[in-house]
Amino acid sequence: MSRYRPLYASTPVTLFHDGHCPFCQQEVAWLEKHRHREHIALVDIQASDFNAQEYGHEFNAMMGQLHLRDSQGKWYVGMDASRALYAVLGYRRLVKLSCLPGLYGVMNAGYRFFARRRIRLGRWWEKHQAKRSK
């Protein structure tokens, strides 16, 4: 599989996100205002009516990493989901840069590190933000 594959995600795309994650909430709020919003459907996997198996996935796997499906039915997971999303939003040069040898692996590892700790980091971030606003 080519590391440049996310550059070719077909619009519209569906982004499956964790609606309880503070970082995901901020990202979704930004996406809802984005000028290319019409290219993205947002699905909260924490919603009571969400069933991961309807999409051929396990809920725990979807909670572990970001998932994105393009209009051709291709799935992108983890950092590749972020790359595909940003390519669709028009940030193709940045995505291409993130696919370069060396950077590709570092960014994938960084994403996995962050994804495993996002809830704990999100709680810390919310506390930090609350202290700053006082």
Backbone torsions as a table, in degrees:
resi	resn	phi	psi	omega
1	MET	NA	133.7	-178.8
2	SER	-73.9	138.4	177.3
3	ARG	-69.9	-13.5	177.9
4	TYR	-89.6	0.7	-177.4
5	ARG	-51.4	-41.8	-178.8
6	PRO	-60.0	-21.8	178.5
7	LEU	-65.3	-18.3	-174.5
8	TYR	-108.0	18.5	176.9
9	ALA	-60.5	134.1	-177.7
10	SER	-91.3	133.3	178.5
11	THR	-83.0	153.4	-5.4
12	PRO	-76.8	159.5	178.0
13	VAL	-114.4	156.7	175.4
14	THR	-115.5	122.4	179.7
15	LEU	-102.1	122.8	178.8
16	PHE	-99.7	116.1	-173.9
17	HIS	-129.1	160.4	177.8
18	ASP	-88.8	104.9	-177.7
19	GLY	-67.1	-10.1	178.0
20	HIS	-94.5	-11.4	-178.2
21	CYS	-80.7	123.1	-179.2
22	PRO	-58.3	-38.7	179.2
23	PHE	-69.0	-39.7	177.2
24	CYS	-62.9	-40.2	179.0
25	GLN	-61.0	-42.7	178.0
26	GLN	-65.2	-41.9	179.6
27	GLU	-63.6	-44.2	179.7
28	VAL	-63.5	-40.9	177.5
29	ALA	-60.4	-40.9	177.2
30	TRP	-66.4	-43.5	-179.8
31	LEU	-62.3	-37.4	-179.1
32	GLU	-64.6	-20.9	179.3
33	LYS	-100.9	-5.4	-173.4
34	HIS	-66.7	147.1	-178.2
35	ARG	-65.1	-20.4	177.3
36	HIS	-107.2	29.1	-177.9
37	ARG	-53.4	-33.2	-177.0
38	GLU	-65.1	-14.0	179.7
39	HIS	-86.9	-2.7	-172.9
40	ILE	-129.3	129.8	167.7
41	ALA	-103.6	135.1	-178.1
42	LEU	-108.6	129.1	179.5
43	VAL	-125.0	120.3	177.9
44	ASP	-85.0	113.8	-177.6
45	ILE	-75.2	-8.5	175.8
46	GLN	-89.9	-5.5	179.5
47	ALA	-63.5	144.9	-175.4
48	SER	-61.9	-27.5	-178.1
49	ASP	-94.4	5.2	-179.3
50	PHE	-80.6	135.3	177.8
51	ASN	-131.3	105.0	-177.3
52	ALA	-59.1	-34.1	-177.5
53	GLN	-65.9	-24.2	174.7
54	GLU	-63.2	-22.4	179.9
55	TYR	-102.6	4.3	179.3
56	GLY	79.1	22.8	-178.8
57	HIS	-129.7	164.5	174.4
58	GLU	-95.5	141.6	-178.7
59	PHE	-57.1	-45.9	-177.7
60	ASN	-61.8	-35.7	177.0
61	ALA	-66.3	-40.1	179.4
62	MET	-70.2	-29.9	175.7
63	MET	-72.4	-27.7	-176.5
64	GLY	-75.0	-32.1	-178.3
65	GLN	-147.9	152.5	176.3
66	LEU	-61.8	140.5	177.1
67	HIS	-125.5	140.9	177.6
68	LEU	-139.8	136.5	176.3
69	ARG	-120.2	132.3	179.0
70	ASP	-91.6	178.3	-175.0
71	SER	-68.0	-15.7	177.3
72	GLN	-91.6	1.2	179.7
73	GLY	86.2	7.5	178.5
74	LYS	-80.0	137.9	-179.9
75	TRP	-102.0	142.3	175.0
76	TYR	-127.0	132.9	-174.4
77	VAL	-127.4	144.3	176.7
78	GLY	69.4	-135.8	-178.4
79	MET	-62.7	-31.1	176.8
80	ASP	-65.7	-30.1	174.8
81	ALA	-65.8	-42.5	176.7
82	SER	-63.9	-42.9	179.0
83	ARG	-60.9	-46.4	-179.8
84	ALA	-62.2	-42.7	178.8
85	LEU	-59.0	-49.0	-177.5
86	TYR	-70.1	-29.5	174.4
87	ALA	-64.7	-43.5	179.0
88	VAL	-63.6	-33.5	-178.7
89	LEU	-79.6	-4.5	176.2
90	GLY	103.6	8.3	-179.3
91	TYR	-100.4	45.7	-173.3
92	ARG	-63.2	-35.8	179.9
93	ARG	-63.8	-42.3	177.9
94	LEU	-65.3	-40.0	178.7
95	VAL	-63.7	-44.9	179.7
96	LYS	-60.8	-40.6	176.7
97	LEU	-60.3	-41.8	-179.0
98	SER	-69.0	-11.6	179.9
99	CYS	-94.7	-4.1	-178.5
100	LEU	-66.5	147.8	178.3
101	PRO	-53.7	141.4	-177.4
102	GLY	90.3	-62.2	178.7
103	LEU	-64.7	-37.1	-179.2
104	TYR	-56.4	-52.4	-178.7
105	GLY	-66.8	-40.8	179.9
106	VAL	-63.2	-43.6	-179.5
107	MET	-67.7	-38.6	176.8
108	ASN	-62.4	-44.3	179.1
109	ALA	-65.3	-41.5	177.5
110	GLY	-62.1	-41.2	177.8
111	TYR	-61.8	-47.7	-179.7
112	ARG	-60.0	-41.3	177.4
113	PHE	-59.7	-49.0	-179.6
114	PHE	-64.4	-45.4	-176.1
115	ALA	-59.3	-39.4	179.7
116	ARG	-68.5	-23.2	-174.7
117	ARG	-115.2	9.3	-171.0
118	ARG	-62.5	-35.6	-179.4
119	ILE	-68.6	-48.6	179.2
120	ARG	-62.7	-44.6	177.4
121	LEU	-63.9	-36.6	178.8
122	GLY	-64.5	-40.7	177.0
123	ARG	-63.6	-44.3	177.4
124	TRP	-60.5	-44.4	-178.8
125	TRP	-61.1	-44.1	179.6
126	GLU	-62.7	-42.1	177.5
127	LYS	-63.4	-43.0	179.1
128	HIS	-61.7	-44.0	179.3
129	GLN	-65.0	-38.9	179.6
130	ALA	-64.3	-39.2	178.4
131	LYS	-66.1	-37.8	-178.6
132	ARG	-69.4	-30.0	-176.6
133	SER	-85.6	-3.7	179.3
134	LYS	-82.7	NA	NA
